[in-house]
Amino acid sequence: MKTVKIAHLYPKLLNIYGDGGNILALKRRCEWRDLQVEITEINVGDDIKPHDIYFMGGGQDTQQIEVSKELQKHKQFLTEERDRGAVFLGICGGYQLFGHYYQPHNGDRLEGISLLDAYTVAGNKRFIGNVTVETEFVTPKTLVGFENHSGLTYLQGETKPLGVNIVGNGNNGEDKTEGARFKNVFGTYMHGSFLPKNPQFTDYMLELVLGEELSLLDDSIEINAHNSLINKPY
């Protein structure tokens, strides 16, 4: 039986707004199907070995500065992991550092690792509120969450959005897009936690790892929570 290996990148620095719940959702949905799961916390100074899933949460600019510097040591390795098909999920600050860079209002540009063809610049307005997104690659087609960011992210090239914003500001408040995807790399501004509210997306990630459809679970509680947030006022 395959063991799903999950790397939680820099949880001591990037772990706000319930981001740890995303790791818990992956773990539980494996265990409920009797799948073996192994979770490794990767902190500053640690080596990174191959994993099936890499998760990185959000944080303040100060924490992102430290993580940005640390990630540069692993940029080549993580790019190779992306290209071999490993699954990545970045939330907010993690999402920004999956791109080319984040430029704050004041201070030096924070270099990302270019897993996504995207860049982020600081905006003048903070986006705080509920989010509903319509997608084309999971069922149900809605994704829900809560955004809290002032960064404006712009996608380029073959990097595509997770979906179209129905409620909320998403990537930049201009083009009606939210999040990003390229190969098996995903980024989003949706906190709250994202994966427990969107079990279909959680299973999509696991199916990418396993290469097969998963057995069905009783998701009545999760879907009720999901449905209660669809089109919830901003």
KOLMI-995269 format. One record per atom (N, C-alpha, C): y, x, z. Coordinates in pm, whole numbers, padded with zeros to 5 digits, always signed. Atoms other than C-alpha are relative to their C-alpha. Layout:
<nodes>
YXZ...
</nodes>
This chain:
<nodes>
-00120+00085+00000+00000+00000+00000+00124+00088+00000-00122-00080+00010+00340+00137-00098+00086-00019+00124-00099+00005-00107+00583+00222+00180+00138+00003-00063-00137+00004+00051+00941+00122+00098+00085+00090+00090-00078-00099-00075+01157+00416+00203+00149-00025-00022-00142+00036+00005+01518+00332+00288+00081+00107+00072-00093-00096-00060+01796+00583+00353+00130-00071+00034-00128+00056-00044+02092+00461+00558+00098+00116+00010-00089-00114+00012+02373+00696+00462+00119-00012+00095-00117-00019-00088+02621+00799+00735+00037-00124+00083-00028+00121-00079+02587+00496+00967+00093+00026+00119-00089-00030-00112+02778+00677+01244+00147-00004-00042-00137+00000+00050+03087+00681+01021+00033-00126-00080-00023+00116+00087+03047+00389+00779-00093-00112+00043+00087+00108-00049+02915+00085+00961+00086-00103+00072-00087+00102-00059+03169-00193+01016-00030-00136-00061+00015+00138+00050+03177-00571+00970-00146-00039-00022+00139+00042+00007+02805-00606+01031-00083+00065-00107+00074-00063+00109+02690-00360+00766-00143+00035+00038+00136-00030-00043+02386-00268+00976-00096-00116-00024+00084+00115+00029+02259-00621+00912-00066+00007-00136+00061-00016+00133+02190-00522+00552-00131+00078+00009+00123-00076-00023+01935-00264+00667-00105-00088+00066+00092+00089-00070+01781-00521+00902-00061-00103-00095+00052+00098+00095+01749-00775+00619-00107+00061-00089+00101-00068+00082+01565-00526+00398-00128+00023+00079+00116-00028-00085+01337-00430+00686-00081-00125+00025+00072+00122-00034+01250-00786+00786-00069-00060-00122+00061+00063+00118+01186-00906+00431-00118+00082-00053+00120-00078+00026+00943-00619+00385-00110-00037+00100+00099+00025-00104+00768-00682+00715-00061-00138-00012+00052+00137+00015+00734-01056+00653-00102-00010-00112+00099-00003+00110+00532-00965+00344-00107+00106+00025+00096-00104-00038+00324-00704+00528+00016+00126-00083-00030-00125+00067+00493-00425+00335+00042+00105+00103-00043-00108-00087+00530-00092+00509+00143+00039-00035-00139-00038+00024+00892+00015+00552+00035+00116+00093-00040-00119-00074+01041+00346+00664+00151+00019-00018-00147-00009+00006+01413+00375+00750+00043+00134+00061-00050-00130-00045+01587+00711+00782+00152-00003+00002-00145-00016-00007+01943+00758+00906+00038+00140-00047-00051-00128+00050+02124+01031+00715+00141+00017+00053-00131-00026-00057+02417+01175+00908+00055+00133-00051-00065-00121+00049+02662+01457+00841-00082+00123+00039+00079-00121-00022+02476+01785+00802-00147-00013-00030+00142+00022+00028+02139+01625+00727-00030+00023-00148+00050-00003+00137+01938+01698+00415-00039-00141-00042+00043+00130+00053+01851+01405+00190-00123+00021-00087+00123-00004+00079+01497+01365+00060-00011-00128-00081+00011+00119+00084+01387+01114-00205-00036-00126+00079+00025+00132-00057+01396+00747-00100-00002-00102-00112+00001+00110+00098+01346+00416-00277+00135-00071-00004-00128+00071-00013+01670+00258-00151+00097+00085+00081-00107-00067-00073+01998+00417-00045+00108-00102+00029-00105+00094-00039+02248+00209+00152+00114+00074+00068-00118-00057-00066+02604+00304+00249+00101-00111+00025-00091+00107-00039+02841+00075+00438+00146+00037-00012-00144-00017+00009+03215+00052+00486+00057+00070+00122-00068-00066-00110+03465+00232+00705+00148+00017-00029-00143-00024+00016+03827+00327+00754+00021+00128-00082-00030-00116+00083+04004+00592+00545-00039+00131+00068+00030-00125-00072+03958+00857+00815-00148+00035-00012+00144-00023+00011+03580+00815+00810-00040+00028-00145+00032-00024+00140+03574+00800+00431+00034+00142-00043-00035-00139+00032+03745+01140+00414-00117+00092+00032+00112-00086-00040+03459+01302+00606-00122-00024-00086+00117+00031+00082+03191+01119+00410+00019+00050-00143-00028-00049+00135+03359+01205+00079-00035+00147-00013+00028-00144+00003+03339+01575+00161-00150+00027+00010+00144-00021-00018+02978+01549+00276-00079-00039-00125+00073+00048+00119+02867+01354-00031+00002+00101-00114-00008-00097+00109+02984+01631-00263-00116+00100+00003+00114-00091-00013+02702+01849-00127-00127-00059-00061+00122+00068+00045+02448+01590-00243+00019-00072-00134-00033+00075+00122+02614+01467-00563-00106+00016-00108+00100-00022+00105+02366+01628-00803-00132-00068+00035+00127+00061-00041+02064+01514-00602+00006-00152-00013-00010+00146+00004+02187+01154-00570+00014-00050-00143-00006+00038+00141+02271+01142-00940-00139+00004-00062+00138-00007+00049+01916+01253-01018-00083-00116+00054+00070+00114-00057+01786+00985-00782+00036-00129-00075-00041+00116+00080+01991+00722-00966-00072-00002-00134+00056-00006+00135+01858+00839-01300-00151-00016-00002+00145+00023-00004+01496+00825-01186-00032-00144+00039+00022+00142-00026+01546+00459-01087+00012-00043+00144-00020+00041-00138+01619+00464-00714+00109-00108+00008-00094+00111-00017+01814+00161-00586+00107+00041+00101-00113-00031-00087+02161+00206-00433+00080-00127+00026-00094+00107-00032+02383-00044-00251+00112+00058+00085-00117-00043-00075+02736+00044-00139+00088-00118+00031-00087+00109-00044+02955-00194+00061+00139+00057+00028-00140-00032-00026+03337-00160+00054+00026+00150-00014-00025-00143+00010+03407+00206+00142-00113+00073-00069+00115-00059+00068+03056+00299+00033+00004-00025-00149-00017+00037+00141+03115+00116-00295+00104+00090-00065-00107-00082+00057+03440+00306-00351-00047+00143-00024+00045-00137+00015+03270+00642-00297-00117+00015-00096+00099-00005+00108+02994+00552-00543+00069+00019-00135-00077-00020+00122+03270+00564-00805+00053+00141-00011-00053-00134+00022+03473+00859-00928+00090+00046+00113-00091-00039-00106+03739+00853-00658+00067-00122+00061-00088+00096-00064+03953+00656-00412+00131+00072+00030-00132-00059-00022+04326+00733-00410+00076-00082+00103-00078+00071-00102+04495+00632-00081+00149+00001-00035-00146-00002+00017+04867+00554-00058+00055+00138+00031-00045-00132-00044+04923+00877+00130-00122+00089+00018+00112-00090-00019+04700+01179+00128-00070+00033-00130+00072-00047+00117+04465+01351-00108-00101-00103-00050+00102+00085+00061+04233+01175-00345-00136+00030+00062+00135-00016-00053+03887+01115-00197-00099-00005-00116+00093-00008+00112+03626+01228-00446-00127-00079+00029+00128+00068-00008+03329+01002-00506-00108+00081-00069+00112-00071+00062+02994+01089-00662-00037-00057-00136+00010+00045+00139+03031+00897-00990-00136-00060-00036+00120+00077+00034+02712+00693-00963+00038-00121-00085-00057+00109+00079+02930+00415-01106+00121+00053-00076-00119-00037+00078+03190+00454-01381+00113-00092+00045-00102+00084-00062+03468+00315-01163+00091+00089+00083-00092-00073-00087+03772+00427-00965+00079-00101+00081-00071+00088-00092+03977+00284-00678+00133+00062+00040-00131-00043-00048+04345+00306-00589+00046-00098+00107-00049+00085-00108+04517+00173-00279+00101-00101-00053-00093+00104+00039+04697-00158-00330+00102-00026+00110-00106+00033-00095+04999-00305-00154-00032-00123+00084+00036+00122-00069+04821-00617-00030-00144+00010+00048+00137+00000-00052+04515-00658+00190-00066-00133-00033+00077+00119+00033+04253-00904+00067-00096-00029+00115+00085+00036-00114+04091-01082+00363-00038-00147-00014+00043+00139+00008+03882-01395+00322-00138-00015-00059+00132+00031+00053+03568-01566+00199-00006+00026-00149+00022-00031+00140+03418-01479-00137-00121-00079-00051+00113+00057+00073+03198-01673-00379+00002+00058-00141+00013-00065+00131+03073-01500-00694-00113-00066-00077+00107+00050+00086+02871-01632-00986-00058+00115-00081+00068-00110+00067+02613-01392-01128-00087-00052-00114+00091+00035+00109+02373-01385-01422-00139+00058+00019+00127-00074-00008+02082-01180-01285-00085-00036+00121+00084+00047-00110+01959-01354-00968+00010-00152+00007+00002+00144-00021+01869-01711-00874-00026-00028+00148-00121+00067+00048+02050-01882-00705+00102+00099-00056-00095-00086+00070+02332-01747-00920+00126+00031+00080-00117-00027-00082+02588-01750-00640-00028+00111+00099+00001-00098-00107+02662-01460-00406+00118-00033+00090-00107+00034-00095+02867-01514-00090+00019+00114+00098-00029-00103-00097+03037-01288+00159+00143-00012+00049-00135-00003-00057+03364-01188+00324+00061+00134-00035-00066-00125+00039+03609-00931+00188+00111+00035+00097-00109-00050-00082+03852-00715+00384+00034+00141-00051-00030-00130+00062+04005-00439+00172+00136-00007-00068-00123-00011+00078+04326-00318+00010-00020+00086-00124+00029-00079+00119+04162-00088-00244-00018-00088-00122+00014+00069+00129+04177-00196-00607-00095+00081-00087+00104-00071+00075+03865-00104-00802-00004-00049-00144+00002+00030+00144+03848-00088-01182-00125+00062-00061+00126-00042+00062+03527-00066-01383+00025+00048-00142-00012-00057+00133+03478+00133-01702-00138+00014-00063+00122-00038+00070+03218+00209-01966-00113-00099+00016+00120+00084-00011+02867+00077-01905-00016-00064+00137+00005+00064-00132+02936-00022-01544+00056-00142-00011-00035+00141+00010+02948-00401-01526+00017-00062+00139-00016+00065-00131+03055-00638-01245-00127-00071+00044+00109+00084-00050+02807-00816-01020+00016-00141-00053-00023+00135+00049+02971-01137-01133+00147-00033-00005-00136+00053+00014+03280-01352-01171+00042-00066+00130-00052+00060-00122+03493-01446-00873+00031-00148-00018-00035+00142-00008+03504-01820-00796+00099-00021+00113-00091-00001-00114+03668-01773-00455+00019+00146+00041-00026-00136-00043+03836-01452-00339+00063+00086-00108-00070-00092+00090+03998-01151-00502-00089+00102-00066+00096-00089+00064+03701-00928-00568+00052+00142-00018-00029-00142+00023+03753-00587-00724+00147+00036+00011-00140-00039+00008+04125-00594-00780+00099-00116+00000-00089+00115-00001+04265-00948-00771+00061-00033-00134-00060+00018+00132+04343-00929-01143-00098-00051-00105+00090+00028+00113+04037-00949-01367-00115-00094+00034+00099+00101-00041+03826-01203-01171-00141+00056+00014+00132-00058-00018+03539-00957-01126-00021+00038+00145+00035-00047-00134+03354-00864-00806-00117+00094-00011+00111-00093-00006+03138-00563-00743-00027+00070-00131+00036-00079+00117+02966-00336-00989-00149+00024-00002+00141-00036+00014+02624-00250-01125-00016+00091-00121+00038-00089+00109+02489+00032-01339-00137+00056+00034+00139-00033-00029+02118+00107-01370-00040-00078+00125+00037+00069-00125+01992+00028-01016+00100+00028+00112-00107-00025-00097+02323+00110-00845+00088-00124+00008-00080+00119-00022+02516-00180-00693+00109+00029+00103-00108-00010-00095+02851-00196-00519+00069-00134+00015-00068+00127-00023+03041-00484-00362+00096+00015+00117-00091+00009-00114+03330-00564-00129-00046-00105+00100+00045+00109-00086+03126-00842+00036-00068+00052+00126+00054-00031-00132+03070-00783+00406-00068-00125+00055+00019+00121-00074+02943-01017+00662-00131-00044+00060+00049-00104+00089+02650-00899+00635-00035-00061-00136+00021+00049+00135+02593-00928+00261-00145-00046-00025+00138+00032+00039+02213-00923+00229-00061-00118+00076+00058+00118-00065+02116-01175+00502+00048-00132-00058-00055+00123+00058+02341-01434+00335-00045-00020-00144+00039+00005+00142+02198-01356-00009-00142+00053-00015+00138-00049+00001+01818-01329+00025-00053+00026-00140+00046-00023+00137+01770-01354-00352+00041+00137-00051-00044-00133+00039+01970-01034-00397-00082+00107+00072+00084-00092-00077+01774-00860-00121-00135+00016-00067+00130-00006+00067+01448-00949-00293+00009+00065-00137-00020-00065+00130+01588-00839-00629-00004+00152+00016+00003-00144-00025+01645-00492-00485-00143+00047+00027+00137-00039-00032+01292-00480-00345-00091-00008-00122+00080+00011+00121+01143-00597-00673+00027+00116-00096-00030-00119+00080+01322-00313-00851-00080+00120+00050+00076-00110-00059+01151-00074-00610-00148-00014-00031+00144+00023+00011+00806-00231-00634-00047-00020-00143+00038+00023+00138+00812-00314-01004-00081-00125-00021+00074+00125+00012+00668-00660-00946+00070-00108+00080-00058+00111-00074+00762-01005-00820-00057-00005+00141+00042+00011-00139+00746-01059-00447-00056-00138+00030+00047+00130-00047+00558-01334-00271+00118-00077+00060-00109+00083-00049+00778-01627-00172-00003-00009+00153-00015+00021-00143+00908-01668+00182+00065-00136+00025-00073+00121-00039+01035-01972+00368+00144+00043+00030-00139-00042-00013+01405-01905+00314+00094-00116+00032-00082+00119-00022+01528-02244+00429+00123+00032+00087-00115-00033-00087+01747-02097+00706+00100+00085-00077-00090-00088+00075+01888-01824+00482+00075-00075-00109-00063+00075+00108+01956-02063+00195+00100-00101+00055-00098+00090-00062+02123-02314+00427+00128+00075+00037-00117-00082-00031+02351-02037+00550+00077+00035-00126-00061-00033+00129+02416-01930+00192+00078-00119-00056-00063+00119+00059+02490-02283+00073+00123-00045+00078-00116+00042-00081+02727-02348+00364+00125+00081-00031-00113-00088+00029+02946-02064+00238+00048-00005-00145-00040+00010+00140+02957-02147-00132+00132-00076-00011-00135+00059+00021+03319-02218-00229+00072-00030+00130-00073+00017-00125+03424-02199+00135+00142+00051-00019-00141-00039+00026+03806-02183+00135+00028+00142+00047-00038-00139-00028+03956-01838+00134+00079+00007+00130
</nodes>
